[in-house]
Amino acid sequence: MYELAILARGGVLLTVWAVAAGWPPGRLAGRLRRDGWQRICRGAWAAPGREVDWRLRAAAVQLLRPELVCSHGTAARLHRIEVLESPSRHLDFTAPGRTGASRGAEIRIHTTTYLTDGDRSLRRGLRTTTPTRTVGDLIRASATREEAVVVADSALSRRVVEGVRREPLVRYDDLAAELAAPRRGAARARAWLRLAEPASGSPAETVARLRMGDTGLVPECQPTLLTADGRPLRPDFLFRTAGLAVEVEGYAFHGTRRAHERDIARFNALQSCREVRRVLRFTAREVFQHPERMTATIRAALELSLPD
């Protein structure tokens, strides 16, 4: 019999590999537990000391079922595409077959007749849908406009996600082509894609822009201004005629002392730009939970800027 650690791949051991190597099925589970192996799911174990995170779980599922490709929310995490809601504990996979979906305790399997080799890629050691296909799937499946546009904006823009700076992942024309196919939800998805803004810097900015637009407020998004000492600075939004800049701040970016100091310096520098006469600041929580307060405050500031 081979040593169990030798049989593992990437920290994952399948029961079928151990049995094929001569380990008695009746004794295997007890031996694995005594040696510190952790059960990932039925038929798969994690090596001692390995963290059983979502990526290891996804790797185990793909070893058990090679036809499965990470997709939807799981593919978004792999590509570092932001979504509006917190990542689900469920892992999403897509497999060739008749269109539909099934859900187990921890995995959701989408089946489709539309999955070509061009829709597949390898990312962080896992088979996954490409960024374009991932965004297309998520927009088609979105329940709300905000969910759809947040995903599109994130993929179209340069972002820092989970501490990693990345370049834009998709082109608008490629997304438009992906959504041109006559699939369920495609018509609504095409309408939502037209609301995308590659200059958007975060999910909170996307939602703020959409909520402002609902009330007829249409600012410039991330325009480049110059501070008093000639440095470029890009406010989240600018109502140029009124000289009103609007900043949306999330705790993830402003939750440390150093970040707070940078934020104050940015606020002071922004007010030195000749285009800016007033700055309004809103938290991401306000944007998500009380957008009507945000838009009312902005509208009141704009009215104050009108000449007598």
ZAFI-112387 format. One record per atom (N, C-alpha, C, O, CB): x, y, z; residue in one letter. Coordinates in steps of 0.2 Angstrom, whole numbers, plus 5000, padded with zeros to 4 digits. Glycine has a CB too. Example, Ala and Ser with C-alpha at 12.3 -4.5 7.8 and 13.67 -1.06 7.14 Angstrom:
// ZAFI-112387
506649725039A;506249785039A;506649845039A;507149835042A;505749785045A;506449895035S;506849955036S;506450005039S;506750065040S;507049975029S;
//
This chain:
// ZAFI-112387
500449945000M;500050005000M;500450065000M;500950075004M;499550005006M;500250114996Y;500650184996Y;500450225002Y;499950215005Y;500450214989Y;500950265004E;500750315009E;500250365007E;500250385001E;501450355011E;499750375011L;499250415009L;499450485007L;499150515002L;498750425015L;499950515010A;500150585008A;500450585000A;500350634997A;500750605012A;500750524998I;501050524992I;500450524986I;500550544981I;501450454991I;499850494988L;499350494984L;498950554983L;498550564978L;498850434986L;499050604987A;498650664987A;498850714981A;499450704979A;498750704993A;498450754979R;498550804973R;498350874976R;497750884977R;498250784967R;498850914976G;498650984978G;498350984985G;497951024987G;498251014974G;498550934990G;498250934996G;497650904997G;497350905002G;498151004999G;497350864991V;496750834991V;496850754990V;497250744985V;496250864986V;496550714994L;496550644993L;495850614992L;495350634995L;496850604999L;495750584986L;495150554985L;495150484988L;495650444987L;494950554977L;494550464991T;494450394993T;494650344988T;494950284990T;493850384996T;494450354982V;494550304977V;495250294975V;495450234973V;494150324970V;495650344976W;496350334975W;496650294980W;497050244978W;496750404974W;496450304986A;496750264992A;496550184991A;496950144992A;496550284998A;495950174989V;495650104988V;496050074983V;496250014983V;494950104987V;496150114977A;496450084971A;497250064973A;497550024970A;496450124966A;497550104978A;498150084980A;498250034985A;498850014987A;498550154983A;497650004987G;497649944992G;497449954999G;497449915003G;498349924992G;497250015000W;496950035007W;496250005008W;495850015003W;496950105008W;496149965013P;495549935014P;494949985015P;495050025020P;495549885020P;494449985012P;493950035013P;493650045020P;493550095022P;493350025008P;493549985023G;493349985030G;493750025035G;493550045040G;493149915032G;494450025034R;494850055039R;495150125037R;495450155041R;495450005039R;494950145031L;495250205028L;495050265032L;495450305034L;495050205021L;494350275033A;494150335036A;494450345043A;494650395045A;493350335036A;494450285047G;494750295053G;495550315053G;495750355057G;494650225057G;495850285049R;496550295048R;496650375046R;497150405049R;496950255043R;496250395041L;496350465039L;496250515045L;496550565046L;495850485034L;495750495049R;495550545055R;496150545060R;496250595063R;494850525058R;496350485061R;496950475066R;497550515064R;497850545068R;497050405067R;497650515057D;498250555055D;498150625054D;498550665051D;498450515048D;497550655055G;497350725055G;497150745048G;497050805047G;498050755056G;496950705044W;496550725038W;495850745039W;495550725044W;496550665033W;495650795035Q;494950825036Q;494550805030Q;494750815024Q;495050905037Q;493950785032R;493450775027R;493250835023R;492950885027R;492850735029R;493250845017I;493050895013I;492350885011I;491950935012I;493550915007I;492250835008C;491550815006C;491550735005C;492050705006C;491350844999C;491050705003R;491050635002R;491550614997R;491450634991R;490250615001R;491950574999G;492450544994G;493150584994G;493550564990G;492150544988G;493150644997A;493750684997A;494050705004A;493650725008A;493650744992A;494650705005W;494950725011W;495550775010W;495850775005W;495250665015W;495650825015A;496150875015A;496750855019A;496650825024A;495850945017A;497350865016A;497950845020A;497950875027A;497750935028A;498550865016A;498350845031P;498350875038P;498650945038P;499150955034P;498850835043P;498350995041G;498651065042G;498351105036G;498451165036G;499351055041G;498051075031R;497751115026R;497151155028R;496751125031R;497651075019R;497051215026E;496451255027E;495951235022E;496051235016E;496551325027E;495351205024V;494851185020V;494451255018V;493851265020V;494351135023V;494651295013D;494351355011D;493951335005D;493951275002D;494851405010D;493651385002W;493251374996W;493651354990W;493351314986W;492851444994W;494251374989R;494651344983R;494851274984R;494851234979R;495351394983R;494951254990L;495151184991L;494551134990L;494551084987L;495451164998L;493951164992R;493351124991R;493151124984R;492951074981R;492751164995R;493251174980A;493151174973A;493651124969A;493451094965A;493251244970A;494251124972A;494751084969A;494551004970A;494550964965A;495451094971A;494250994976A;494050924977A;493450904973A;493450854970A;493850924985A;492950954972V;492350934968V;492650924961V;492350874958V;491850994968V;493050964958Q;493250954951Q;493650884950Q;493650854945Q;493751014949Q;494050864956L;494350804955L;493850744955L;493950694952L;494850794961L;493350754959L;492850704959L;492350704953L;492150654950L;492350714965L;492250764950R;491850764944R;492250814939R;492150874939R;491150794946R;492650784935P;493050824930P;492650864925P;492950904922P;493550774926P;492050844924E;491650884919E;491450954921E;491150994917E;491050844917E;491450964928L;491251024931L;491751084930L;492351074931L;491051014938L;491451144928V;491851204927V;491651254932V;491051264932V;491851224920V;492051284936C;491851334940C;491551394936C;491751414931C;492451364944C;490951424939S;490651474935S;490251514940S;490251514946S;490051444930S;489851564937H;489451614941H;489851644947H;490451664946H;488851574944H;489651634953G;489951674959G;490651644960G;491051684962G;489551664965G;490751574959T;491351544961T;491851574956T;492451584958T;491351474961T;491751574949A;492151604944A;492351674946A;492851694944A;491851594937A;491851714948A;491951784949A;492451794955A;492851834954A;491251814952A;492451744960R;492951754965R;493651734962R;494151764964R;492751704971R;493651684958L;494351664955L;494651724951L;495251734951L;494251604951L;494151754947H;494451814943H;494451884946H;494751924944H;493951824937H;494251884953R;494251944957R;493751994953R;493952054952R;494951974957R;493151974952I;492652014949I;492152024955I;491951974958I;492251984943I;492052084957E;491652104963E;490852094961E;490652104956E;491752174965E;490552064966V;489752054966V;489452104972V;489852114976V;489551984967V;488852114971L;488552154976L;488452124983L;488552154988L;487852174973L;488252064983E;488152024989E;488751994991E;489251974987E;487551974989E;488851974998S;489451935000S;489451864997S;488951834995S;489351925008S;490051844995P;490051774992P;489651724996P;489751715002P;490851754991P;489351684992S;488951624995S;489351574997S;489951554994S;488351604990S;489151535002R;489551475004R;489451424998R;489851374998R;489251445010R;488951424994H;488851374989H;489351384984H;489551444982H;488151384986H;489651334981L;490051334975L;489651324969L;489251284969L;490651284976L;489851374964D;489451364958D;489851334952D;490451344951D;489251434955D;489551284949F;489851244943F;489451244937F;488851244938F;490151174945F;489651244931T;489251234925T;489551164922T;490151154922T;489351294920T;489051124919A;489251064916A;488851064909A;488251084909A;489151004920A;489051034904P;488651024898P;488050974899P;488150934903P;489150984892P;487550994896G;486950954897G;486351004895G;486451054893G;486850934904G;485750974897R;485151014896R;485151074901R;485351064906R;484550974897R;484851134898T;484851194902T;484451184909T;483951154909T;484651254898T;484751204914G;484451194921G;484951204926G;485451224925G;484051134921G;484751194932A;485151204938A;484951154944A;484351144944A;485151274941A;485351134947S;485251084953S;485651114959S;486251134958S;485351014952S;485451104965R;485751124971R;485851074976R;485351034978R;485451184974R;486451064979G;486551014984G;486651054991G;486551114991G;487150964983G;486951024996A;487051055002A;487551115001A;487451165005A;487351005007A;488051104997E;488551154997E;488751174989E;489251214988E;489151135000E;488451144984I;488651154978I;488051174974I;487451144975I;489051104974I;488051214969R;487551224964R;487851214957R;488351234955R;487251304964R;487451164953I;487651144947I;487251174941I;486651154941I;487751074946I;487451214937H;487151244931H;487251194925H;487851184924H;487251314930H;486751174922T;486851134915T;486651184909T;486151214910T;486551074916T;487051174904T;486851214898T;487151174892T;487651144892T;487151284899T;486851194886T;487051164880T;487551214877T;487851204872T;486451154875T;487651274880Y;488051324877Y;488651334882Y;488751374886Y;487651394877Y;489151284881L;489751294884L;490351264880L;490451204879L;489751254891L;490651314876T;491151294871T;491851294875T;491951314880T;491151334865T;492351274871D;493051274873D;493251344874D;493651364879D;493551244869D;492951394870G;493151464871G;492851494877G;493051554879G;492951494865G;492451464880D;492151484887D;492451464893D;492351484898D;491351464887D;493051424892R;493351394898R;494051424898R;494351444893R;493451314897R;494251424904S;494951444906S;495251414912S;494851384915S;495051524906S;495851424914L;496151394920L;496351454924L;496751504922L;496751354918L;496151464930R;496251514934R;496451494941R;496051454944R;495651564934R;497051504944R;497251494951R;497151414952R;496951394957R;496851534956R;497351374947G;497351304947G;496651274946G;496651214947G;497551284954G;496151304945L;495451284944L;495151294937L;495351344934L;494951304949L;494851244934R;494451254928R;493851304929R;493451284933R;494251184925R;493851354925T;493351404926T;493151434920T;493451434915T;493551454931T;492551464920T;492251504914T;492751564913T;492951594918T;491551524914T;492851584907T;493251644906T;492851704909T;492251704911T;493251664898T;493251764910P;492951824913P;492351844909P;491851864912P;493451884913P;492351844902T;491751864898T;491151824899T;490651844900T;491951864891T;491251754899R;490751714900R;490451714907R;489851714909R;490951634899R;490951724912T;490751734919T;490251794920T;489751784923T;491351734924T;490451854917V;490051914918V;489351904914V;488851924917V;490451974915V;489451874908G;488751864905G;488351814909G;487751834909G;488951824898G;488551764912D;488151724916D;487851754922D;487251754923D;488551654919D;488251794925L;488051834931L;487551884929L;487051894933L;488651864935L;487651924924I;487151974922I;486451944920I;485951964922I;487352014916I;486451884916R;485851854914R;485451824920R;484851824920R;486051794909R;485851804925A;485551774931A;485351824937A;485051814942A;485951724934A;485551894936S;485451944941S;484751954942S;484351954938S;485752004939S;484551964949A;483851974950A;483752054950A;483152074949A;483751954957A;484252094951T;484152164951T;484652204946T;485152174944T;484252194958T;484452264944R;484852304940R;485552314943R;486052314940R;484552364938R;485552324950E;486152344954E;486652284954E;487252294953E;485952364961E;486352224955E;486852164954E;487152164948E;487752144947E;486452104956E;486752174942A;487052164936A;487552214934A;488152194932A;486452164930A;487452274936V;487852334934V;488552334938V;489052344936V;487552394934V;488452314944V;489052304949V;489552254946V;490152274945V;488852284956V;489352204943V;489752144940V;490052174934V;490652164933V;489352084939V;489652204930A;489952234923A;490452284925A;490952284922A;489352264919A;490252334929D;490752384931D;491452364933D;491952384931D;490452434936D;491352314938S;491952284941S;492452254935S;493052264935S;491752234946S;492152214931A;492552174926A;492852224921A;493352214918A;492152124923A;492452274919L;492652324914L;493252374917L;493552404913L;492052364912L;493352374923S;493752434926S;494352404929S;494452344931S;493352474931S;494852444930R;495452434934R;495252434941R;494952484944R;496052474932R;495452384945R;495252384952R;495752354957R;496252314955R;494552334953R;495652364963V;496052334968V;495552284972V;495052314975V;496452384973V;495552224971V;495152174974V;495452124979V;495952094977V;494752134969V;495252124985E;495552074990E;496352094991E;496752054991E;495452004988E;496452154990G;497152184991G;497652174985G;498252184985G;497452144996G;497352144979V;497652134973V;497452184968V;496852194966V;497552064971V;497952224965R;497752264959R;497752224953R;498252194951R;498352324959R;497252234949R;497152204943R;496952254937R;496652304939R;496652144943R;497052234931E;496852274925E;496152254923E;495852204926E;497352264919E;495852294919P;495152274917P;495152194914P;495652174911P;494852314911P;494652164915L;494652094913L;494252074907L;494352024903L;494252054919L;493852124905V;493452114899V;493352184895V;493552234897V;492752084900V;493152174888R;493052234884R;492252234884R;491952184883R;493352234878R;492052304883Y;491352314882Y;491052274876Y;490552244877Y;491152384882Y;491352274871D;491152244865D;491052174865D;490652134863D;491552264859D;491552144869D;491552064870D;490952044874D;490651994873D;492152044873D;490752094879L;490152074884L;489552084880L;489152044880L;490152124890L;489552134875A;488952144871A;488852084866A;488252064865A;489052204867A;489352054864A;489351994860A;489151934864A;488751894861A;490051984856A;489351934870E;489151874874E;488451874875E;488051824876E;489551874881E;488151934876L;487451944878L;486951944872L;486351944873L;487352004882L;487251944866A;486851944860A;486551874859A;486051874855A;487351964854A;486851824862A;486551754861A;485851754864A;485751784869A;486951704864A;485351724860P;484651714863P;484551664868P;484351614867P;484151694857P;484751684874R;484751644880R;484251674885R;484151734885R;485451634883R;484051634890R;483651664895R;483951724899R;484451714901R;483451604900R;483551774899G;483751834903G;484251884899G;484451934901G;484151814909G;484351864892A;484851904888A;484551974887A;484952024887A;484951864882A;483951984885A;483652044883A;483752094889A;483952154888A;482952034881A;483552074895R;483552114901R;484352134902R;484452184904R;483252084907R;484752084901A;485452094902A;485752144898A;486152184900A;485852024902A;485552144891R;485852194887R;485652264889R;486052304888R;485552174880R;485052274891A;484852334894A;485252354900A;485352414900A;484052334895A;485352314904W;485752334910W;486452344908W;486752384911W;485752274915W;486752314903L;487452324901L;487552394899L;488052424900L;487652274896L;487052424896R;487052494893R;487152544899R;487352594898R;486452504889R;487052524905L;487152564911L;487852564914L;487952594918L;486652544916L;488252514911A;488952504914A;489352564913A;489252604908A;489252444911A;489852574918E;490252634917E;490952614919E;491152604925E;490052694922E;491452604914P;492052574916P;492452614921P;492952594924P;492452564910P;492352684922A;492652724926A;492452714933A;492852744938A;492552794924A;491952674935S;491752664942S;492252634946S;492652584943S;491052624942S;492352654952G;492952624956G;492752574961G;493152544964G;493252684959G;492052564962S;491852514968S;491152494967S;490752534964S;492052544975S;490952444970P;490152424970P;489752484973P;489252494970P;490052364973P;490052514978A;489652574981A;489552624976A;489052664976A;489952594988A;490052644972E;490052694967E;489552674962E;489152724960E;490752714964E;489552614960T;489052594955T;488352604957T;487952634953T;489152524953T;488152584963V;487552594966V;487352664967V;486752684965V;487452554972V;487852704969A;487652774970A;487552804963A;487052844963A;488352814973A;487952794958R;487752814951R;487052804949R;486752844946R;488252794947R;486852734950L;486252714948L;485652754951L;485152774948L;486152644948L;485752754958R;485252794962R;485152864960R;484652894960R;485352784970R;485752894959M;485752964957M;485352974950M;484953014949M;486452994956M;485552924946G;485252934939G;484452924940G;484052954936G;485452874935G;484252884944D;483552874945D;483152934947D;482552944946D;483352824951D;483552984950T;483153044952T;483453104947T;483253164949T;483353064959T;483653084942G;483853134937G;484553174938G;484653224935G;483353194936G;484953144942L;485653174944L;486153134940L;486253074941L;485753174951L;486453174935V;486953134931V;487653174931V;487753214928V;486653144924V;488053154936P;488753184937P;489253154932P;489053104929P;488953174944P;489853184932E;490353154929E;490653094933E;490653114939E;490953204927E;490853044931C;491152984935C;491952984934C;492152974929C;490852924933C;492252994940Q;492952994940Q;493353034935Q;493753014932Q;493152914939Q;493153104935P;493553144931P;494153164933P;494253164940P;493153214929P;494653174929T;495353194932T;495453264933T;495353304928T;495853164927T;495553284939L;495653354941L;496353364943L;496753314944L;495153384946L;496553434943L;497253444946L;497153484952L;496853534953L;497653484941L;497553464957T;497653494964T;498053564963T;498253574958T;497953454969T;498053594969A;498353664968A;499153654967A;499453704964A;498353694975A;499453594969D;500153584967D;500253544961D;500753524959D;500453554973D;499653544957G;499753504950G;499653434950G;499853404945G;500353524947G;499553404955R;499453324955R;498753304953R;498253344955R;499553304963R;498753254949P;498053234947P;497653204952P;497953164956P;498153184941P;497053214952L;496553184957L;495953174954L;495653214950L;496553224964L;495653114956R;494953094953R;494453084958R;494453034961R;495053024948R;493953134959P;493453124963P;492953064961P;492953054955P;493053184965P;492553034965D;492152984963D;491653014958D;491452984952D;491752954969D;491353074960F;490853104955F;490953184955F;491153214960F;490153084957F;490753214950L;490853284950L;490253314946L;490053294940L;491453304946L;489853364949F;489353404946F;489753474944F;489853514948F;488753424950F;490053474938R;490553524937R;490253594937R;490553644940R;490853514930R;489653604934T;489353674934T;489253704941T;489353754943T;488653674930T;489053654946A;488953674953A;489553674957A;489553694963A;488453634956A;490153644954G;490753644958G;490653594964G;491053604969G;490953704961G;490253544963L;490053494969L;490453424967L;490253394962L;489353484970L;490853404972A;491153344971A;490853294976A;490653314982A;491953344972A;490753234974V;490353184979V;490853124979V;491053094974V;489653164976V;491053104986E;491453044987E;491052994991E;490653014995E;492053074991E;491152934989V;490852874992V;491352834995V;491852814992V;490452834987V;491352825002E;491852795006E;491652725009E;491152725013E;492152845011E;492052675008G;491852615011G;492352595016G;492952615016G;491852555006G;492152565022Y;492552545027Y;493152505025Y;493652515028Y;492152515033Y;493052465020A;493652425018A;494252465016A;494752435016A;493452375012A;494152525013F;494652565011F;494852615016F;495352645015F;494452595004F;494452625021H;494552685026H;494552665033H;494452705037H;494052735025H;494752595034G;494652565041G;495252565045G;495252535051G;494352505040G;495852595043T;496452595047T;496652665048T;496452715045T;496952555044T;497052675053R;497352745055R;497652775049R;497552835047R;497752745061R;498052735045R;498452755040R;497952775034R;498052825031R;498952705037R;497452735033A;497052745028A;496652815029A;496452855025A;496552685027A;496452815036H;496052875038H;496452945036H;496252995034H;495852875045H;497152935038E;497552995037E;497553015029E;497553075027E;498252985039E;497652965025R;497652975018R;496953005015R;496953045011R;497752905014R;496452975019D;495753005017D;495753075018D;495453115014D;495252965020D;495953105024I;495953175026I;496353215021I;496153265019I;496253185033I;496953185019A;497453225014A;497053225008A;497153285004A;498053185014A;496753175006R;496353174999R;495853224999R;495753264995R;496053104997R;495453235005F;494853275006F;495153345005F;494853395002F;494553265012F;495653365008N;495953435008N;496253445001N;496153504999N;496553435013N;496553394998A;496853414991A;496253424986A;496253464982A;497253354989A;495653384987L;495153394982L;494853464983L;494653484978L;494553334984L;494853494989Q;494553554989Q;494953614986Q;494753664985Q;494453574996Q;495653594985S;496053634981S;496053644974S;496253684971S;496753624983S;495653594971C;495553594964C;495053644962C;494553664965C;495253524962C;495253684957R;494853744955R;494153734953R;493753774953R;495253784949R;494053664951E;493353654949E;492853634955E;492253634954E;493353584944E;493153624960V;492753604966V;492653664971V;493153694973V;493153544970V;492053674973R;491953724978R;491653694984R;491653724990R;491453774975R;491353634984R;491053594990R;491153524988R;491153494983R;490353614991R;491253484994V;491353414994V;490853384998V;490753405004V;492053394996V;490453334996L;489953295000L;490253225000L;490553194995L;489253294997L;490253195006R;490553125007R;489953085010R;489553105015R;491153125012R;489953025007F;489452975010F;489752905011F;490252885007F;488852965005F;489552865016T;489752805017T;489452755012T;488852765010T;489652785024T;489752695011A;489452645007A;488852625010A;488352605007A;489952585006A;488852615017R;488152595020R;487652645019R;487052615018R;488352595028R;487752705019E;487252755017E;486952745010E;486352745008E;487452825018E;487452735005V;487252714998V;486852654998V;486352664994V;487852714994V;486952605001F;486652545000F;485952545004F;485452515002F;487052485003F;485952575010Q;485352565014Q;484852625014Q;484252625015Q;485552555021Q;485152685013H;484752745013H;484952795007H;485152855008H;484852785019H;484852765001P;485052804995P;484652874994P;484852924991P;485052764988P;484052864997E;483652924996E;483852985000E;483853044998E;482852914998E;484252975006R;484553025009R;485153055005R;485253115005R;484752995016R;485553015002M;486053034998M;485853084993M;486053134992M;486452974995M;485353054989T;485153094983T;484753164985T;484853214982T;484653054979T;484453164991A;484153224994A;484653274996A;484553334995A;483653205000A;485153254999T;485753295001T;486053324995T;486253384995T;486253255005T;486153284990I;486553314984I;486053364981I;486353414978I;486653254979I;485453344980R;484953394977R;484953464980R;484953514977R;484253364976R;484953454987A;484953514991A;485553564990A;485553624989A;484853504998A;486153524989A;486753564988A;486753594981A;487053644981A;487353514989A;486553554977L;486453584970L;486053644969L;486153694966L;486253534965L;485453644973E;485053704973E;485353764976E;485253824974E;484353684977E;485753754982L;486053804985L;486553844980L;486753894981L;486453784991L;486853804975S;487353824971S;487053874965S;487453904962S;487753774968S;486453864965L;486053904959L;486153984961L;486054004967L;485353884958L;486254024956P;486254094957P;485554124959P;485054094957P;486554134950P;485554174963D;484954204965D;484554234960D;484054264960D;485054254971D;
//
